Amino acid sequence: MKNYNFFLLIFVFLNIVFIHSIIAQENKSTMVEPSVVDSVDLTKYIGTWYEIAKIPNSFQDHCTGNTTATYHIREDGRLDVINRCMDEDGEMDEATGIARVVDLKSNAKLEVSFVRIFGISLFWGDYWIIGLEKNYHYALVGNPSRKYGWILCRDKQMSAEDLEQAYTILRKQGYNPEDFETTDQSL
């Protein structure tokens, strides 16, 4: 009888796991992707942006602050990307990559790669501009899964009003503002 109960318990447990995985997959497939802004003028977007806040991620674990992203338009229409941050040792770390526009209608969907081998960029990641202040003072960047997110500004600090507007846009885009951590720009 004990073996029967044990197998029954295993059977029930596996069914619960199976049903839960189906429900999770359905919820994932019905989740609406964030929408991008209608239009991005890349000549206005280039330059240096200060990271105000981000959803923590593994490729920035070593960054303690003073994080920036600088973009330059290349002759081939792509963008050079230079990300900088202060690391745990107080040294400036730099990652150089390339971005390509994948939505030519809006210029708001890009892909970025920081891995190049023999001049070939590998491992492209989505970089979607999901919020943009009309004068290009701040930008909100995300990806379809909402795993990544950044609040960028032309200045090291954002006004409380602009920050609240940014968080309002993020909420409307399905992001949880509590997932974002503030970046120290005073180091």
N, C-alpha and C positions, 0 to 999 in steps of 0.2 A: 504494500500500500504506500510506503514511503516513496518508492521509486515513481509510482504513478503520480503522486502529488508533486514531486520534484519536476517531472516532465511536463505536467500541466502548468506549473508555475513558469517554466522556461517558455512553453508555447504561448502563454498569455503575455509574457514580457516581450517576446519577439514580435508578436502582433501589435503591441502598443508601439514599439520602436518603428515597425513598418508603417503603421498608420500615421505616426508623427512625422516620419520622413516624407510621406506623400503630401501631407498638409503643408509642411514647410516648403516643399518644392512648388506646390500650387501658389502659396503666398509669394514666393520669390518670382515666379513667372508672371504674376498679375501685378507686381509692383511697377508703378509707372516711373520711368527714368526721369531725372531732372530735365527741365527744359533749358536750352541755352538762350542767350540774349539774341535779339533779332539781327544785330549787325555789330561787327567789330572792325574799326579802322586800324589796321595793324601799324600804320605809321604813327598813330597816337598811342598805341599800346606799348610800343617798344620803349626801352629805357629801363630804369631801375625801379623795382617795387620792394617795399619793406613788408615782411611777413608780420602781420598783427596777431594772427591766431591760426592754429591748424588742428586737424584731427591727428593725434600722435600716430606715427608710422615707423616702421623698422629702419627705413633708409635715412631717417633724420634723428635716430636715437642718440647719436653722438653730439648733436647740436645743443648748445646751452643758451644761445641767443644771438643777437645781431644778424639775423637771417635775412638775406635778400635774394631776389631773382632779377637778373638783368637779361634783356632780350635785344637782339640786333637782327635786322632783316639782311639776309644773304642775297647774293646775286641770283641764286636759283629760286628765290621766293620762300625758301624755308627760313627758320629763325635759329640763330645761335642762342643757346641758353647757358647762362652762367649762374649757378646757385652757390651762394657763400653762406657760411655760418661760423660762429665761434664754437670750437669744440671744448671738451672737458679740460684740456690742457691750456686753454686760453689762446690757442692758435687758430688762425683763420683757415677753414677747410673750404675747398672749392671743388665743385663738380661741374664739368662742362658737357653739354649735350646739344641735341638738335631737335627742333620741333617742326612738324609738317602740318599744314592745314588739311583736314579731311572733309570739311564742309565748306566748299568754296562759295556757297550762297551767303552764309553768314560770317564766315571766318571765325566762328565761335567754338567749333569743335576741332581740336588739335590732338596730335599724338606726339609724345616726347620720348626720346631715347637717350640714355646716358651710357650705353654700352656700344662701343665701336670696335670691331675687329677687322683689320685690313681695309679700313675705310667703309665698312658696311655697318650700318646701325642695326642693332638687334634689340629685342624686348621693348617694343613700343607700348607706352601706357597712355590711357586717355587723359586729356587735359581739356575740360569743358569750361568755358566761361559762362557761368550761370547767373551772374549779376555784375553789372558794370555801371558805375555812377556816370551820369551824362557827360561830365567833363574829364572822365578817366582819372578821377582822384582816388577811387578805390575799385577793386575788382574781387569777385567771388569765384573761386575755381573749385570744380568738383569732378566727379566721374560717375558713370552710370550706376554703379553699385552703392554709391555714397560711402564707400570705405575710406576715401580720401577727401579732404576738403581744406581749403585755405582762404583766409581773408588777407588780401594784399592792399597796400596803400602807398601812395607816392611819398608820404611823410612817415617818419618813424612812429608817430602817435596818431591815432584817429580820434576825432571828437566823439563824445558820448552819443550825440545825435546820429552821426554817421554809423557808429558801431551798432546802435539799436536798429537803424534801417537795414544794415547788413544782416543782423540776426533775424529780422522780420522776413527778409528775402529767403534766407536759409530755411526758416521754418516752412515757408510756402513751398520750397523745393523738396521738402521731406527730410531735411537734416534736423538733428537735435543739437541746438546750440551748446548744450551741456557737454557734448562730445569734444568741443574745441578747447584747446588750452592756449592761453595767451603767451606770446613770444616776448621775451625780454629784449628790448632794443637799446638798453642803457649800459651794456657791458663794455 
